[in-house]
Amino acid sequence: MITTKHELANLLEKLSHAECIALDTEFFWENSYYPVLALIQLSVDRNTHYLVDAVVMDDLSPLGRILSDDRIIKILHDARQDLTILRRAAGAYPRNVFDTQCAAGFAGLSSTLSLGELIKTLSGIELAKSATRTNWLKRPLTPEQLEYAVDDVRYLPELRSTLMSKIENKFSKACLEEELKGFDNKQLYDDRDPAVQYRRIRGANGLSSESLTILREVAVWREFQGRKRNRPVSWLVKDKTLVAIAREKPKSFDELNVISQKSGDGIKSHTKPLLDAVAKGIQCHLSESMSLSEPEIKNKKDFKANVENMLERIKRKSRHYGIDADLVASKVEAEAFLKDKATAPIRYPRLLCNWRKDLLTMEN
């Protein structure tokens, strides 16, 4: 277990000459806006692995040297969340990433397999699940926890080799290469854009364009408050309350208090900033030329048929190349693409990828 900056520096010097390094993290994320990093696992092969205790170390910046080194392949499973956490901890952006979950989708397998499922499918090894739910901040860690943590990285280098051997055609390899290159995009690991968080709020469907603009502004306020206080945004104001505020458009303390009472959400301490956000939303709606509402579908029956035809075409092409169709586009993304091709890639950036765009638009 690495517990000092000196030990970490020595380890990173040793690893700086490796071709591939497997990475994973364990963290605690229940009462904060940002995950609390607890443990970092590194491995170069099945028998060589290291654990870095992030709880006792106040400076993990040396890790940035490995993370950003584009000569070293960083192997992770379902990489984005771990890389986002590591980026914040190490202060460096990742380069040259290989995601085994993503690669499985180009190797004739599902792109949503868990690490345990993928290892069992390709190697026949069944990982223990004893520490799936555990408090990784508590010390000392038990032998079972340590073994569980090591298992998350020890097989990754082998998985990478096996997956690459299963991807036989040039098109699929080129698609995987482009998809993995996307992990070099720094924007993936920065704080999410507050101005688009309203799209994630359940219950926003059916709101008028003006109400959506109000929802955007109150959600922006909530997002910044969550970061400032490092608390989950739902602890500040619940989604259903934001939707009610956007729908009712309160202009006074009393009107907002009625909404608060109906929703059972105590928001008295946030009354003024919420009313300010509502007013800003109304003003923005008057001055903005672009509507936040979905484009109107004139013939829903034909539109539904077009979506189904598009998804079937994607499935057919995906099967031909051994690619998981779910990697190409979800039903929601296909609908957005057909509704408004101009804004769909902005709302769903992965639609901009060349290989994905090819499969989305292929006619045969």
N, C-alpha and C positions, 0 to 999 in steps of 0.2 A: 504493500500500500504506500503510495507516494503522499507524503504529508507536509513537505517543506519545499520552498522555492528552489533550494539548492538541489534537492532530489529531482525535482521536475526538470530543471535545466539539464542535469546529467542524462535523464531519460530522453529528453527531446534531442540532445546531441546524438545519442545512440540511434534514435529513430530517423534522424534527418537523412540517412542514406538508404532508407527502405524504399522499395518500389511502391508498396501498398500498405496502408494502415487502416485497420477496421476501427470504427468509432461508435460509441453509444453513450447515452447519458441516463442517469436516474435523477428524478427531481420530485419536488413536492409542489402541488398547485391546487390549493383549496381555498385560501383566504387572501389571495393577492392578485394583482393585475398581471404581474410577470411571474413565470415559474421560478421557484427557488432551486437552483442547481445543487445537487447533493453528491453526485459521484460521476466520474468520467472513466469509461472503460476504453482501453486501446489494445489492439492485438495485431501481430504480423503473421501468425500462423496458428494452427490448432494448439500448439504447446507453448506459445510465447505471448503472454498477455500481462497487462499492467492496469492497476486501478489508482486513480487520482482522487483523493478525498477533498472535494470542493468545500466541505463544511468547515474544515480547519484552515484552509488556505485563503488568504485575503487578496492574493494577486495571481490570477491565472493568465495574465497577458502573454507569458512565454509560449503558451499554446498557439497563439496567433501565428507564430513562425511556421508551424506545421500546417495549420489550417489553410493558410494562404499560399503555401508552396505549390505551384502548379506542376512541379515535377513528380510530386507524390500523389498517388491515387488514394482518396479517402473513401472507404467503403462503409456504407450505412444501410440500414433497412428502414424504409419510410423516413427519408432523411430530413425533410424540411424542418420539422419541429426541433429535432436535436441540433441541427445546424443553426437555427435561430437562437437557441439558448447558448450554444457555444460562441456564436458571434458576439452576443452581449457580454459573455464572460471573458472572452479573450481579446475583444476589441479589434477583431480582424474578420474579413469576409472570406468565406471558403472558396476554394478553387479546385477543379479537377475531382469532381464527386462522382461516385458510382453508387447508385441506389439499387439494391437487390430487389426490392419490391417493384420498382419501376421496370427493371430489366426483365423480371419474370413475365410481364405483360407483352414483351416482344419475343418471348421464348415459348409461346404456345400455352402459357399458364395465365392464371388470373392475376391482375395487377393490384388486387386488394388482399392477397394472402398475408397472413401474419408471418412473422419470422419463424415461429414454431411450426406452422403449417408448411412453409416452404422447405425448411430443413427436413421435415418428415417426408415430404413428397420426393425430394431429390436425393436424400441420404438415408432415409429410413430411421433416422435418429429422433427420438421423442424427448423433447426438453421437459424438465420438471417445471411445474407451475406453482410451486409452494410459496414463492415470494411475489406473485403477481400484484397483490395488494399489500403494500407494506409502507411503513414510515421510513423513508430513506434518510431523513435528517437525524434520526435517533442513533446514538453511538453507545457502545460499540455495535458494529454490524455483525450479525450471526454468520456462522459458516454457510448456512443455507442461502442467506442473502448474497454472500460473496460468490458462491457457486452460480447462482442465478444470474448475477451481473456478468460474470465471465462468459457464461453461455451465450449472452447476447452479442458477443463479438468473436468468440473463438472459431466459429464456422464460416464467418463472412468471406474471408479470402477464398476458401474452397467454393463457396456458393457462386462467387463472381466467375471463377474459371468454368464451373459447370454450366452456368447460364450462358456464357459466351459461346460455349461449344454447342449449345442447342439452337443458337440463332444462325441459321445456315444461309438464308438468302441476303443478297446485298442491300435490297431495299429496306428490310427490317433492321439490318445493322446500321444503315445510314439514319433511319428514323430514331433508333435508340441513341446514337451519337448526338443527334440534334436535341433530343429530349434531355439527355444528361447535361449538355452544354447549358441548358437553361438554369442549372443550379449555380452557374457562375454569375447570374444576375443579382447584383447587390440589393435591388429593390425587394427581392424575396424575403430578406432578413431584417429589413427596417420595420419600424412600427407601422401597423396597418393604417391606411389612409382614413382619417375620421370622416371624411366627406362621403364615403361609400358604405359606411357601417349600417346605415338605415336599411340597406337591401337585405341585411341578415336578420332583420327584426321580424319575428313571426306576427302575422296579422296585418302586415302592410298592404297586402293585396286588396284591391278594391277601394283604396283611398284615392281621393281626387288629386289632381296635379298640385293644387295649392297645399293640401294636407301632406302630400309626400315631401314637398319642400320644407314644410314646418318640421316634419319628422326628421328630415336630414339635419336640420339645425339643432334640434334638441338632442339628437344622437351624437352630434359633434361635441356639444357641451359635455354630455355624459362621458364620452370617450376620453376627453382631456382631463376630466376630473378623476376618472379611474386611474389614469397614469400618474397624475399628481399625487394622489393619495395611496397609490399602489394597492388598490382594492378592486375586487370584481365589479364590473359596471352594474350588474344586477343588484348589488348591494345598495347602490345609490338610488336608482329608479328602475323599476321593472319594465320589461318590454311592453306589457299590456297597458301600463300607465302612459308610456310614451305614445303608443298608438292612440289611446283615448285623447291625450292632449292634442295630437295632430288632427284628430277628427273634430274635436269640439272647439279648438282654436280659442282658448280662454284669454281674456284681456284684463282680468282683474284677479286679485287674491281670492275673492269669494268664489269665482267661477273655477279657479284651479283647485280650491279646497274641496269643492263638490266632487270633482274628478278623483281627487286623492281619497276621499271617503268611500266612493264607489269601488275603487280598485283595491282598497285596503293597504295602500302603499304610503308610508309616512314620508312626505316630501316637503314638510313645512320649512325646513332649513334651506331648501333649494328653490323656494317660491320665486324670488326676484330673478335669478339667472334663467329659470325656465320660462318665465313670462317674457324676458328679454329675447330668448331664443325663438319664442313663438312670433314675436313682433318682427324679428329679423327674417324669419321664414316667409312671413306674409309680404314683407318688402322685397325680398329676393324674388319671390314668385312674380311680382309686378314688373321687375326689371329684367328678369332672365327671359331669353327668347326660346330656350329649349325646354320642352316639357319633360318631367321625370316620369310621366305615366307611360305605360306600355303602348306601343302602336296598336290602333284598333284593328281587329281582324274582321273583315267584312263577311267572309264566308267561312265559318268555323269548321264546317264539314270538310271542305276542300283543304283547309289548313291542316286539320288533323291527318288527313290522308297524305298530304305532302310530308309531314313530319314522320309518319310511319314509313313511307317510301324511302326517305332519307336515312332513317335508322337501319332499315333493312339493307340498303345499299352499303352502308358503313359496315354492317355485320358481314356481308358477303365479301367485301374487299378485305376486311380484317382477317377473316378465316383463311383467305387465299395466302396472306403473308404471315400467318401465325401470330397476329397481333390481337391482343384483347380489345374488343370493340369499346369497352368502357374507358379505355385510354384515349380514344379518339374524341368522343363527345358524349355527354349525358343527354337524356331527353330534354332537360331544361336548356342545355346549350344549343341543341338542335333547333328547339323552338325559337330561341333568341336569334339564332342565325337566320332563320327563315322569316322572322318578323321584321328584322332590321339589320341587314348585313353591314351597314355602315357603323352602327354602335355596338353590335354584338361582340366583336373582338376587343373593344374597349372594356366592356363589362366582364368578359371572359378572356383574358389575355392569352391563354394557351391556344385559342383558335387562330392566333396569328402565326403559329409554327408552320413552316412550309409543308412538312410531311403531313400534318394533320389537316391543313387546308386542302391538300391534294385529295385525301380520302373523303373529306366533306363534300367536295365538288365533283368527284369522279362520277361519270354517268353510266358506266358499264361495270 
